[in-house]
Amino acid sequence: MKCAIMQPTYLPWCGYFNLIHSVDKFIFLDDVKLEKSNWQVRNRIKSANGELMLSLSVNLPHGRMNTMINQAQLDFTRTCKVKHLKSIYTNYRKSPYFEQIFPFIEAQILSSHSQLSHFTIDIIKSIAKELHIDTEFYLASEISHSDKVKDERLVEICNQVGANEYISPIGAANYIEKTSPGGAIAKNGITLTYQKFPHPVYPQLYGEFISHLSMIDMLFNCGFYQSSKLIKQK
């Protein structure tokens, strides 16, 4: 049984959804320290002038060094939500699938969530559902409680959900294999596989293609059906 473990991020890129599709169980690592300048609270869309960053404002009840992702509260007033939606509307209103996608994205962003992790996780799960991904979702905070970190924590979570294979983004190899090939994952008899996802090139507005944007860029340009086919490619 395959699993993947990732921090919840705001409007993540298409590879995030490919990873979800690649496993039987996907665990949101929601109980690690929040990095305010990370993808946990921001992502990029495309505008006529290039990349445009959409960033969330959050309150950190335990300070910058000690607040976990699932403890952070959105400082995300309706005015700020309208600003994000205005940017999305302005830059995608001429996209082929605007009428299909904008009402869906609008409903997600205007949700009543006050907790950051609830807000971002619900968006991810809602998009996955529209892409017909049937992976099971879990929260790390609900299945694993320990002071283990990095690859040792990943092993603990894999054991909790009964996974014998762990699928990892290639970028995590730096800490997984810091001390030995496969790190703690391999030492504990769990097969370690790195995600292989060639970023698809699809029609975009505004000239030259830009990769690794938020998933919503693909949705607006390709729709749910074609996006599902693109993110499920091997």
N, C-alpha and C positions, 0 to 999 in steps of 0.2 A: 504494500500500500504506500502510495507516494504522498508526500506533504511538502508544503512550502510555508515559510514563516517570514512575514514582512511587516514593517511598520506601516500603519495607515497613513496615506498621503492625500493631499488635496487635488482632486481631478487628475489622477495619475496618468502617465503615458501609456501607450498601447501595449508595451511589453509587460507591464504590470498585469494586464488582463490575460496575456498569453501565458504568464506564469500561473495564474489562477486556473486557467483551462488545463494546464499540463499536469495537475495534481488531483488527487481524490479529496484531500482535506487541506484547507488554507487557513492559516492561523494569523490573526492580526496581532502583532507584537505591540500591544497598547500600553504596557506598563514599564516602559523604559523612558529615560530622560528626554524631554522635548528639546529640540534644537530650533530656536525661533527663526533661524535663517535657512532652514532645511526645507525639503519638499513636503514635510509634514504640514506646512502652513502656506504653501504657495505652489503655483505652476504657471506654465507659459501657454499663451495662445498666439495666433498669428494676426498681425494687422497689416495695413497697407504700408506701414513704415518698418516692418520687420517683427521681431518678437516683442510680445507685451506680457509683462508679469502681472498676475493676479495674486495678491497676498492677503492673507487673513490676519486680523489683529486678535491677539489673545491675552488673557489675564493669567498670570502665573502665581497661584496662591502660595506656593512654597519657594518662590524666588527662581531666578534664572538657572541656578545650578541643581535644584532639587525637585522641580515639578515634572511629574510623569505626563506622558501624552494624555492618559485618561483622567488626569486631574486638571488639565488646562481648560479654561472656560473661554468661550468666544466673546470677544469684545467686538461684536459684529452687528451693529445696529442695522435697522432697516435701510437707513441711508447708505450704509456701506454695501449692503446686499444689492441695492438698486444700482450702485456704481459698478459692481461686477457685472450685473446683468446688462447694463447699458453698454459696457465694453464688449460683451459677447454679442449683443444685438447689433451694434454698429459694425463689427468686423465680420459677422457671419450672415447678415440679413440677405446677402446676395448668393449665399451658398446653395447648392442643389437641394439639400435636405433640411433647409431652415424650418419649414413648416412642420416637419416631423420632429425635429430635435429640440427646437427652442422651448416649446411648452414643457417638455420633459425636464430639461435642464433648469428652467425657471422654477418648477415645482420643487426640485431638489434644493436649490439655493435658498428658496424662501421657506424652507422647513423651520419648525419652531425649536430645533435643538439648541441648547445653550452649551453643551459639552462638546469640545472639539472632536474627540474621537467618535462620538455618536454621529456627529454631522458628516465627517469624512467617510466613515465606514458605511453609513447608509447610502451615500452617493455611489460608492464602489459597488456595493451589493445590488443596487438598483440598475446600474449600467450592466453588470454581469448578467442579471436576469434578462435584460433586453437582448443581450448577445447570446442567449440560450446556453449559458454556462451553468452546469448543474453541480459544481463543486460544493462540498460542505464547508461552512465557515465556522470558525471558533475564535474566541478571545483568549489570548495568553493569560490575561489576568484572572480568568475563570477556571483555567485548567492546570496552572503551574504556579507555585509559590515558593521561591527560594532566592538565595543571594548569588546563585551562579550567574555568570555573564558569558557573553559571546558564544563560542561554539559549545561550551558546556551547557549553557542554557538551551541551546537548540536541541541538543541530545535529550535533555530532560523533557522537552515538549514533544519531541518525536516519540519518546517512550510513552508519554501520557496518551497520545492519540493512536498508538499502535502502528506507527509508520516504520517501514523497513528500508525506505528510500527517501532521501532528502534532495529536493531540487532547489538549487541556489542560483541567484543571479551571479554572473561571472565576477562582478565587482566585489563580492564578499570574499573572494578567494584570499585577499590580502590578510584578513584576520583568521579565516578558517584554517589556512595552511601556514600560519606564521611560524609554528614550531615544528610541524611535521606534515607530510603529505596526507591530506584528508582530515588532519586535526583530530579533535575529540570525536567527531562524527564517525570517521573510519575506525578509530580505535574501539568504538562501541558497537561495531558490527553493522552499522547503518551504511547502505550504499549512498555515496555522494555523487550527484550528477549536476553538472552546470547547465543552466538554461542556454539554449542555442536558438536565438530569435533574430533572424535577419530583418531589420526594420523595413517594412514595406514602403514602397514609393507609390503614392496615390495622387490623384489630381488635387491641387490646392489652389486657393485664391492667391492673388498678389505675387505672381511670378515664381522665382526659383524655389524649389522644394526645401523646406526646413524640417528636419527630423526631430524626434524626441519632444514633441509638443504634448500638451494635454490630450488625452483620448478624445476630448470633445471636438478637436480639430478634424480627426478622422470621421467622427460621427456626422458632423455638419457637411463634410464633403462626400461621404460615401454612404451614409444611412446605416441603420442597424444591421440589415441583412448582409451587405457587402463588408461592413466592418467586422462582423462575426467571422466571415470567411477569411479575412486578412489576418486576424489575430490568432486564428486556430491553425495557421500554417505551421509546418514543422521547420 
